Amino acid sequence: MAKGFFVTGTDTGVGKTVIAAALIKAIGILGGKAGGMKPIETGCTREGNSLIPSDGMFLKNMARMDETLNQISPCCFENPLAPMVAADMEEHAVNLNKIRKAFEGLTKTYKSIVVEGVGGLLVPINRNYFVLDLAKELGLPLIVVSRPDLGTINHTLLTVKYALKEGLNVAGVIINYTYQAEGGMAEETNPQMIKQLSPAPLIGVFPYLNAMSDEAFEKAVLKNLNMDIIKKYI
C-alpha cells in the first residue's frame, strides 16, 4: 500500500495545493521522494481542445515529476464547481477508473504520494460518491487544511471528527495562511484551541508565502511543520 497523504480542506480556498506542495517538500527533506496528484480539478483553463489543470501543474513542478498532466490530474473540468455539478454541465462524468489507474501508476514510481482532494470531504464527485469515499478508497492518511481566522475551530473539529467517525486515519491538521497574518485575536488563539480540542494533532501553522520557490517552501516547512509527525507516514 502506498504511503503519503490525502489533503482535504475545511472549505474551498483554504490553500490545499500549497500544503500539498509543502508536504511534498517535507518528504523530500526527510529523505523520501514524493509524487503529487490532483485526481479531479475543476476550474481548468481551456487552451484549444485541452484543459490545463493549474493545481496539477503546480504539484508536478514542485515534485519535479516526469509524468504527464493526464497522469497527475486525470479528470479535468472547465467550470469552477463541485465535480458532480461540473460533470453534469459539461456532460461527461468523473471517470473513477481513470483515477484509480493513474494512482496505481504513480505508486509504482513513488514510495509516497500526496493527493490533493477537491474542497472538503462532502463535496460530491457523483450522486453516490463523495471526496470522503475517494479518500477511503486510496487509503492514505488524511491531512486537514484549515483557515486561521474566525470560525475555523468549528469547521476544523467538524471535519476531523466526521473523518474519524467514517473510519479515516487523520494524520493531523495544518492551519494555512492564504493572506498575510493580521494578528487578530482569532488568529492568535485558534491554534492553541485546535491543539487542545482536536482528536488529531496540530502539525503546524503554515505562513503566507510571497514567493513559491523551493527555498521558500523548504524554509517554511522546517520552521513551521512538525516533521516528526510527517515522518510517521512516509
C-alpha positions as CSV (number, residue, x, y, z in Angstrom):
1,M,0.0,0.0,0.0
2,A,1.2,3.5,-0.9
3,K,2.3,5.9,1.8
4,G,1.8,9.6,1.9
5,F,-1.2,11.8,2.5
6,F,-4.6,12.8,1.2
7,V,-5.1,16.5,1.6
8,T,-8.6,17.8,2.3
9,G,-9.9,21.2,3.4
10,T,-12.4,22.5,5.8
11,D,-13.7,24.5,2.8
12,T,-12.6,25.5,-0.6
13,G,-9.9,28.1,-1.0
14,V,-8.0,27.2,2.2
15,G,-4.8,26.5,0.3
16,K,-4.8,22.8,-0.1
17,T,-2.4,23.0,-3.1
18,V,0.2,25.0,-1.2
19,I,0.0,22.5,1.7
20,A,0.2,19.5,-0.7
21,A,3.4,21.1,-2.1
22,A,4.7,21.7,1.4
23,L,4.2,18.0,2.2
24,I,6.0,17.0,-0.9
25,K,8.9,19.2,0.1
26,A,8.8,17.9,3.7
27,I,9.0,14.3,2.5
28,G,12.0,15.3,0.3
29,I,13.7,16.9,3.3
30,L,13.2,13.6,5.2
31,G,14.9,11.7,2.5
32,G,12.0,10.5,0.5
33,K,10.7,11.1,-3.0
34,A,7.0,12.0,-3.2
35,G,4.8,12.3,-6.2
36,G,1.8,14.7,-6.3
37,M,-1.6,14.1,-7.6
38,K,-4.8,16.1,-8.1
39,P,-7.2,13.5,-9.3
40,I,-10.1,15.9,-10.1
41,E,-9.6,19.5,-10.9
42,T,-12.4,21.9,-11.8
43,G,-11.9,25.5,-13.0
44,C,-9.3,24.5,-15.5
45,T,-8.1,26.9,-18.2
46,R,-9.0,25.9,-21.8
47,E,-6.3,26.0,-24.4
48,G,-7.8,24.9,-27.7
49,N,-9.2,21.5,-27.1
50,S,-7.2,20.9,-23.9
51,L,-7.9,21.8,-20.3
52,I,-4.9,22.8,-18.2
53,P,-5.1,22.0,-14.5
54,S,-3.1,24.7,-12.8
55,D,-3.0,22.9,-9.4
56,G,-1.9,19.7,-11.0
57,M,0.8,21.6,-12.9
58,F,2.0,23.2,-9.8
59,L,2.3,19.9,-8.0
60,K,4.1,18.4,-11.0
61,N,6.6,21.2,-10.9
62,M,7.1,21.2,-7.2
63,A,7.6,17.5,-7.1
64,R,9.8,17.6,-10.3
65,M,7.7,14.8,-11.9
66,D,8.2,13.4,-15.4
67,E,4.7,12.1,-15.6
68,T,2.2,13.9,-17.9
69,L,-0.6,16.1,-16.6
70,N,-3.1,13.4,-17.6
71,Q,-1.4,11.1,-15.1
72,I,-1.3,13.7,-12.3
73,S,-4.8,15.3,-13.0
74,P,-6.7,12.6,-14.9
75,C,-10.1,14.3,-14.6
76,C,-10.4,17.9,-15.6
77,F,-13.4,20.3,-15.9
78,E,-13.7,23.8,-17.1
79,N,-16.4,25.1,-14.7
80,P,-15.1,26.0,-11.2
81,L,-17.8,24.0,-9.5
82,A,-18.2,20.8,-7.4
83,P,-17.2,17.9,-9.6
84,M,-20.7,16.4,-9.9
85,V,-22.1,19.8,-10.9
86,A,-19.3,20.5,-13.4
87,A,-19.6,17.0,-14.8
88,D,-23.4,17.4,-15.3
89,M,-22.9,20.8,-17.1
90,E,-20.1,19.5,-19.3
91,E,-21.9,16.2,-20.0
92,H,-19.1,13.8,-19.0
93,A,-18.9,12.0,-15.7
94,V,-15.9,11.8,-13.4
95,N,-14.0,8.7,-14.6
96,L,-13.2,6.9,-11.3
97,N,-11.4,4.0,-13.1
98,K,-9.1,6.6,-14.8
99,I,-8.3,8.0,-11.3
100,R,-7.6,4.5,-9.9
101,K,-5.3,3.6,-12.8
102,A,-3.4,6.9,-12.6
103,F,-2.9,6.5,-8.8
104,E,-1.8,2.9,-9.2
105,G,0.7,4.0,-11.8
106,L,2.2,6.7,-9.5
107,T,2.6,4.1,-6.7
108,K,4.9,2.1,-8.9
109,T,7.3,5.1,-9.2
110,Y,6.9,6.9,-5.8
111,K,7.0,5.4,-2.4
112,S,4.9,8.3,-1.1
113,I,2.0,10.1,-2.9
114,V,0.5,13.4,-1.8
115,V,-3.1,13.5,-3.2
116,E,-5.0,16.8,-3.1
117,G,-8.7,16.4,-2.9
118,V,-11.4,18.8,-4.1
119,G,-12.8,21.2,-1.5
120,G,-14.0,19.3,1.6
121,L,-14.9,15.7,2.4
122,L,-18.6,16.0,1.5
123,V,-18.0,17.6,-1.9
124,P,-19.9,15.3,-4.4
125,I,-18.0,13.6,-7.1
126,N,-21.2,11.9,-8.3
127,R,-24.5,11.3,-6.7
128,N,-23.3,8.3,-4.6
129,Y,-19.6,9.1,-4.2
130,F,-18.0,11.9,-2.3
131,V,-14.4,13.1,-1.7
132,L,-14.7,11.2,1.5
133,D,-15.2,8.0,-0.5
134,L,-12.2,8.7,-2.7
135,A,-10.0,9.3,0.4
136,K,-11.2,6.0,1.8
137,E,-10.5,4.2,-1.4
138,L,-7.0,5.5,-1.9
139,G,-6.2,4.6,1.8
140,L,-3.9,7.5,2.6
141,P,-3.7,9.2,5.9
142,L,-5.7,12.5,5.9
143,I,-4.3,16.0,6.4
144,V,-7.0,18.6,7.1
145,V,-6.1,22.1,6.0
146,S,-8.0,24.8,7.8
147,R,-8.1,28.6,7.9
148,P,-6.5,30.7,10.6
149,D,-9.5,33.1,11.1
150,L,-12.8,33.2,13.0
151,G,-14.9,30.1,12.6
152,T,-12.1,27.7,12.0
153,I,-12.4,25.9,15.3
154,N,-15.9,24.7,14.4
155,H,-15.0,23.9,10.8
156,T,-11.9,22.0,11.8
157,L,-13.4,19.9,14.5
158,L,-16.4,19.0,12.4
159,T,-14.1,17.8,9.6
160,V,-11.8,15.9,11.9
161,K,-14.5,14.3,13.9
162,Y,-16.5,13.3,10.9
163,A,-13.5,11.8,9.2
164,L,-12.7,9.7,12.2
165,K,-16.3,8.7,12.6
166,E,-16.1,7.4,8.9
167,G,-13.0,5.4,9.7
168,L,-10.3,7.6,8.1
169,N,-6.9,7.8,9.6
170,V,-6.4,11.5,10.3
171,A,-2.7,12.3,10.5
172,G,-3.3,15.9,11.6
173,V,-4.3,19.4,11.0
174,I,-2.4,22.2,9.3
175,I,-3.6,25.8,9.6
176,N,-2.7,27.7,6.4
177,Y,-2.5,31.4,5.7
178,T,-3.7,32.4,2.3
179,Y,-3.1,36.0,3.2
180,Q,-0.6,38.0,5.3
181,A,-1.2,37.4,9.0
182,E,-3.2,40.3,10.5
183,G,-2.5,39.5,14.2
184,G,-6.1,39.4,15.3
185,M,-7.3,37.6,18.5
186,A,-8.8,34.7,16.5
187,E,-5.5,34.1,14.6
188,E,-3.6,34.2,17.9
189,T,-5.9,31.9,19.9
190,N,-7.2,29.4,17.3
191,P,-4.0,27.2,17.0
192,Q,-3.9,26.5,20.7
193,M,-7.7,25.8,20.9
194,I,-7.4,23.4,17.9
195,K,-4.4,21.8,19.6
196,Q,-6.4,21.3,22.8
197,L,-9.7,20.2,21.3
198,S,-8.9,18.3,18.1
199,P,-8.7,14.5,18.3
200,A,-6.0,14.8,15.6
201,P,-2.7,16.6,16.3
202,L,-1.9,20.1,15.0
203,I,1.0,19.6,12.6
204,G,1.7,23.3,12.3
205,V,0.7,26.8,11.2
206,F,1.9,27.5,7.7
207,P,2.6,31.1,6.8
208,Y,1.6,33.0,3.7
209,L,4.5,32.8,1.1
210,N,5.3,35.8,-1.0
211,A,7.5,33.5,-3.3
212,M,6.6,30.0,-4.3
213,S,10.2,28.9,-4.7
214,D,11.8,25.7,-3.5
215,E,13.9,27.6,-1.0
216,A,10.8,29.5,0.4
217,F,8.9,26.2,0.8
218,E,11.7,24.3,2.4
219,K,12.4,27.1,4.9
220,A,8.7,27.4,5.8
221,V,8.4,23.6,6.2
222,L,11.4,23.3,8.5
223,K,10.3,26.2,10.6
224,N,6.5,25.6,10.9
225,L,5.7,21.9,10.5
226,N,6.1,19.1,12.9
227,M,8.4,16.8,10.9
228,D,8.2,14.0,13.4
229,I,4.5,13.6,12.7
230,I,5.0,13.7,8.9
231,K,7.9,11.1,9.2
232,K,5.5,8.5,10.7
233,Y,3.6,8.3,7.4
234,I,6.3,8.1,4.7
